[in-house]
Amino acid sequence: MPNPEIIREILRLIHQIRPEVVVGIGGMNLTADLCDMMVPVVTISLGFSELPVAESRFQVIGRPVSEDELAMLRELGFSRENVIESLFTFDFKPQENQYTRAQLGLPEDRFLVAVVGARLDYEVTDEFIQAVLDSHPSAHLVFIGPMSRYEEMTARNERLKQASTALGFQSDVLAVLEVCDLYANPRRAGGGSSAAEALYKGVPVVTLNFGDVAVSAGPDFVVESYEEMTAAIRRYIEDQHHYAVMSAKGKERAARLLSTESEFAKIVDAVRSSPLFE
């Protein structure tokens, strides 16, 4: 990467078969950008909450493009016509287990707030922990993922020690989320797939308006501050009707997040109808 001979071979192939469109997965793809000199290229970023870095004719983003991003695109010689707003979709690993709270060592009489991630040591901050634990006496954090600093964190925070469980890495996240009540997300870039899994299980999400989780969950599940997060969690615990309504909305959102074929068809239609498609 890059390999000049392989790039030349791919370019010869594109020139020979002349496909209607080329899809580049991930930004900063020299080969895909060169293909755009022959046929339209659509670049889809792996970080779906951000615009891909690409010279291709079409750039796909998993949310509405912002005014700041449009200004940046204009400085780079692009326009609004170059951006396709889409919905990033998922394909879950099939659930293999059915757990009870007792099997996982989780309390039966608490409101379980799941926090899922591969970098929890760095993403779970004192401010986030306080936002959750201040919401209600019954709130209990469930950390799903590697967390080597858990004992250190609980040693200096007695409230956290009494109101949390660290499950470590879990191969069947859907099964664990099934016994939880809520999915809470700290300020971080990733986490979109686990949030989608929670919604699929009817577990509402509460997230700051930042990163992949906010894009994945959608505006119904977004808050603007940790203070709002505390209030949102409290309402989920105390208002059963509200919880039921949001759980249903979550399942509806998850159905869209799993509709890869139809969402990709929309991208293709947007490309074909664009004045830049030639």
N, C-alpha and C positions, 0 to 999 in steps of 0.2 A: 504494500500500500504506500504509494502507488506503484504498480508494475506496468511500465510502458507497453510491453508486448501484449499483455492481457487487455489493457485499455484499447489498443489499436484493434485487437480482434473483436472486442465488443462493438466498437464503432463501425467496423466493417459489416458486422452482422446487422446492426440497426440500419445502416445504409442499404443493405441488400433487401431486407424484409419490409422495411418502412412501416412499422406498426403505427396504429392510430395515435397511440400515446405511450410514453414510458413513465413508469412510477419509480421514483427514487425514495428508498426507505432511509431516513436519517439525513441530516444536513451535511454540509461540507463534503459533498460527493463529486469529485472532479469528473468522473466518468459520466455521471448523470447530467452534469452541467454541459459537458461537451455534446451529449446526445441532443440537447435542446437546440443546437444549431441545425439539426435535421428535422426533428419532430418535437411536438410539445412534450415537456416533461413536467410531471406533477411530483413535488417533493412533500413527503409526509414525515414530520419530525417524530422521533421516538419520545421526546419530551413534549407531550401533546398540549401542555398549557403555554408553550412558547412557540414563536414563529421559528421555522427552520432557517438555518443560515445556508442560503443557496442562491445560485444565479439562474435557477430554472424559471420557466415562464409562469408556473403556478406553484404557490406555496399554501399548504393546508394547515390550518390551525384549529384546535379543538374547542374554540370559544369565539365570541365576538372580538374582532380586532380592535385595539384601542387607538385613540387619537395620537398618542405618543408613537405607537408603532407605525401608524400611517405616515407620520412626519418623518420617521427614520427611513421608511421605504422610499419616500419621495427624494430624500437626500441620496439614496443609492440608485436612483433612476427607475424605481418601480412605482406602481400606483395601486389604488384599491382594486383594480381589475385583476391584479396578479394574485390576490389572496382569496382563498376559498374557505369559508367558515363551515366547519363540520362538527360532528359529534364523534369523539374517539370511543371505540367499542372494545369489548373484552371477550375473551374465551377462557372460562374458569377451568381450573383443574377439578375433575369430578369429585364430589364428596364421597368418602368411603366409610365414614363412621357416624355413629350416633352416640353422643356423649351425654352424661348427666353432669350436673354441677359437682356432685359428690365425687365422681370419677376424676374430675379435674382438680379437686381440692378447693373448690370455690364455695363461698357461703350461699346458703339457700335463701336467706332472708334479706339480702342486700340488692341494691340496684347496680348491676354490673356494667361498668363503662369500659369498653374495650379500646385499647390503644395498640395499633398494629404497625410493625416496621422492622427494618433490618438495621437501623442506626439509632435505636432508641436511646443509647447512652448519650448521644449528642443532641437528639431532637426533643427529648423530654426535659423541660426546664422547670425550675422551681415555680415560675409564674404560671405555667400550664397546670402543674399539680395543684397549686392553690386554687386556681379557677374551678377545677373539678371538685375538690374536696370542700370548698366553701359553698357549693351549690345546695347540699342537703346532707344530713347526718347518715343517710342510708347509702350514699354514693360510695362505690368500691371500685377502684381501678384494677383492670386486668391487662397486664402487659403481655403482648403476644409477639415474640421475637427475641433475638439475642439481647441480653442486657447485663453485661458484666459488672456494671456499677450499681446494681440494685441494692446489694447489701450495704455498700457505702452510703447510698442515698437514704436508706431506711435507718441507718445508724444515727444520722443527724436530723431525722425528721420522724418523730414518733407518730404523728398523725398518718403519715404515709405508711409506716410499718403496720399500723392497725387497720388501714383501709385500702390495702392493695395486695395483689398476688402477681408474681412474675412467673409465667408459664414457660418462658424460653421459646426456642424454635418449635413451631408446630407445622407438621406436614399437611394437615387437613384443617385449614383455616376456616372453611365453611362450617365444619362441624363444631368448632369452638365458638364462632360467632353466633351460632344457633342458640346457645345457652346464655348469651349476653343480652343486655337491654338497650345499649346505646353504643355508638362508635364516636369517639372524640378524637380530634386531630389537632396536634400542636402546629405551630408555624413551621412549615417545611415545604420543600419542593415536591417530593414524591408522595406515594401512598394512594394513587388513584385507583389501582386495581382492588386493593383491600376494601376501600370505601364502597366500590361497586358490589363487592361480595356481601358486605353488610346490608346494603339496600336490597339485594336479591333475597336475603333472609328476612326482610321486613324489619331490620334493625335500623332505626333512624340515625342520621349522621349529624354531628354538629362540628363545624370547621370554621376557622378563620378564612377570610376572603383572600386566599393566597395559595398558589401552587396547584398541583394536579388534583388533590382531593376536592377543592372548591369547584374546579371545572367538571370533574366527574360527577359529584353529587348534585350540582346545580344550585340555583339561587334560593330554593326553598330551605336549604340546609346550611346556609352561610350566615355567619355573624361577623361583625366588624371589629370586635375587641374581646379580650378575655373577660371583661366585665359582662358583656353580652352573652358570652359562652356560659358563665355561671348562671345567669338568669334563664337561659334556654334549657340547660340541664335541669334546673329546679322545676321548670314548667313540665318537662317530660316526666319527671317523677311524680308530680302532684296532680297533673291533669290527664286522666286516663283517656278522655275523649280526644284531646289533642294528640296524645301518643298514637291512638288508633288511626287518626286521620293521616298523620305523618308517616306511619308505617305503611299505609296503603299507597301514599304518594311515592314512597321509596321503592316499593315493588313495581310501580308503573315506570319509574325512572330506570330501574334495573332492566326492565324488558327492552327499553330503547338501547341501553348500553350493551345489550347482547345481540342487537340486530345488525351485525356486521354487513351482511349482504345488502340490505336496503340502504344503509348509510353510505356504503361505498358506491352504490348505484347513483346516489344523489351527487357524490363528488364527480362521477363520470358525466352526469347530465350537466352539472355546472361548467365543466370543462368544455363540453360540446357546444353549449349555448353562449360561451364567452366570445367576444370580438377578437380575443387574442388567439383563438383556436384556428389554426390554418394548416 
